[in-house]
Amino acid sequence: MAGLTAGAPTPQDITVHGQSRVLEVGFSDGARFRIPFELMRVYSPSAEVQGHGPGQETLQTGKRDVELEALDPVGNYAVQPRFSDGHDTGIYTWDYLYFLGSQQARLWQDYEDKLKAAGVGRDAVMAPKGGHGCASH
């Protein structure tokens, strides 16, 4: 399997652990990560979550119990998960999965800081989004 960055580690095995809600990924450099579905969902690389530029991110809440319903391959460089909340537009490259796995502690802290700044908790129900004319999602 090839990654997007030349010479970057690529997955050697990927295991979905439904009961513990983690995606376990073993990489070619020997690194092995257990990435919680919640973290994957909160940091989805989709435009729906990340927006179309800096400052347009949508803070995700209520994702603690999200499940992974499917994990489809995208070429030989990524996977596209389908989550139980209906979100299915994020494409997770091998590089991005490695980033999520290797930076989990910092990402969780950043997420907690953003929640605190917004005055909401992890389990808050997200308000429905109005249409904004983006045809990409």
C-alpha positions in Angstrom: 0.0 0.0 0.0 1.3 3.4 -0.9 0.8 6.6 1.2 0.5 10.1 0.0 3.9 11.1 1.4 6.8 9.3 -0.2 8.6 7.1 2.4 5.8 7.6 5.0 4.8 4.6 7.1 1.9 2.6 5.6 -0.6 0.3 7.4 0.3 -3.3 7.6 -3.0 -4.3 9.3 -6.2 -2.5 10.3 -8.6 -4.0 12.9 -12.0 -2.5 13.9 -12.7 -3.3 17.6 -16.4 -2.6 17.8 -16.9 -3.3 21.4 -14.1 -1.0 22.6 -14.8 1.5 19.8 -11.2 1.7 18.5 -9.5 1.3 15.2 -6.2 -0.5 15.7 -3.6 0.2 13.0 -0.2 -1.3 12.7 2.2 0.6 10.5 5.3 -0.4 8.5 7.7 1.4 10.9 6.5 -0.8 13.8 4.2 1.8 15.3 0.8 0.5 16.4 -2.1 2.8 17.4 -5.5 2.3 18.9 -7.5 5.3 17.7 -10.9 5.8 19.4 -13.8 6.2 17.0 -14.8 9.3 18.9 -11.4 10.9 18.1 -11.7 9.9 14.5 -15.2 11.4 14.3 -14.3 14.6 16.1 -11.2 15.2 13.9 -12.8 14.0 10.6 -10.9 15.5 7.7 -14.2 16.2 5.9 -15.3 19.7 4.9 -18.4 19.2 7.1 -16.1 19.2 10.2 -13.0 21.1 9.0 -14.8 23.7 7.0 -13.2 25.2 3.8 -10.5 27.1 5.5 -8.9 28.1 8.8 -11.5 29.2 11.4 -14.4 27.4 9.7 -14.2 24.2 11.8 -17.3 22.9 13.4 -16.8 21.8 17.0 -18.2 18.2 17.2 -20.0 17.1 20.4 -22.1 14.1 21.4 -19.7 11.6 19.6 -18.6 9.6 22.7 -20.7 6.5 21.7 -20.3 6.8 17.9 -19.7 3.5 16.2 -18.0 2.5 13.0 -20.5 0.9 10.7 -18.2 0.4 7.7 -14.6 1.1 6.7 -14.2 1.2 2.9 -10.9 1.4 1.1 -10.1 4.4 -1.1 -7.6 3.4 -3.7 -4.4 2.3 -2.0 -3.9 5.4 0.1 -6.9 5.8 2.5 -10.1 4.5 4.1 -13.5 6.1 4.3 -15.4 5.3 7.5 -19.2 5.3 7.9 -20.1 6.3 11.4 -23.4 5.5 13.2 -24.4 9.2 13.3 -24.5 9.1 9.5 -21.2 10.9 8.9 -19.4 9.3 5.9 -17.6 12.0 4.0 -14.2 11.9 5.6 -11.4 10.3 3.7 -8.6 9.2 6.1 -5.3 8.9 4.3 -2.6 6.7 5.8 -0.7 9.8 6.8 -3.7 11.2 8.6 -4.4 8.0 10.5 -0.7 8.0 11.6 -1.1 11.6 12.7 -4.3 10.8 14.7 -2.6 7.9 16.3 0.7 9.5 17.1 -0.8 12.8 18.3 -3.7 11.4 20.4 -2.8 13.0 23.7 -2.4 16.5 22.2 -5.5 16.2 20.0 -7.6 15.1 23.1 -6.2 18.1 25.0 -7.0 20.5 22.1 -10.5 19.1 21.9 -11.1 19.5 25.7 -9.8 23.1 25.5 -12.1 23.9 22.6 -15.1 22.4 24.5 -14.3 24.4 27.6 -13.9 27.6 25.5 -17.3 27.0 23.9 -18.9 26.2 27.3 -20.1 22.8 26.2 -19.3 19.2 27.2 -18.3 16.2 25.1 -21.8 14.8 25.3 -23.7 17.9 24.4 -26.2 17.5 21.6 -25.1 19.3 18.4 -27.5 21.9 17.1 -28.7 21.2 13.6 -26.8 23.0 10.9 -28.6 25.2 8.4 -27.7 25.0 4.8 -24.7 27.1 3.7 -24.7 26.3 0.0 -21.7 24.0 0.0 -22.3 21.3 -2.6 -19.4 19.1 -1.4 -21.4 17.6 1.5 
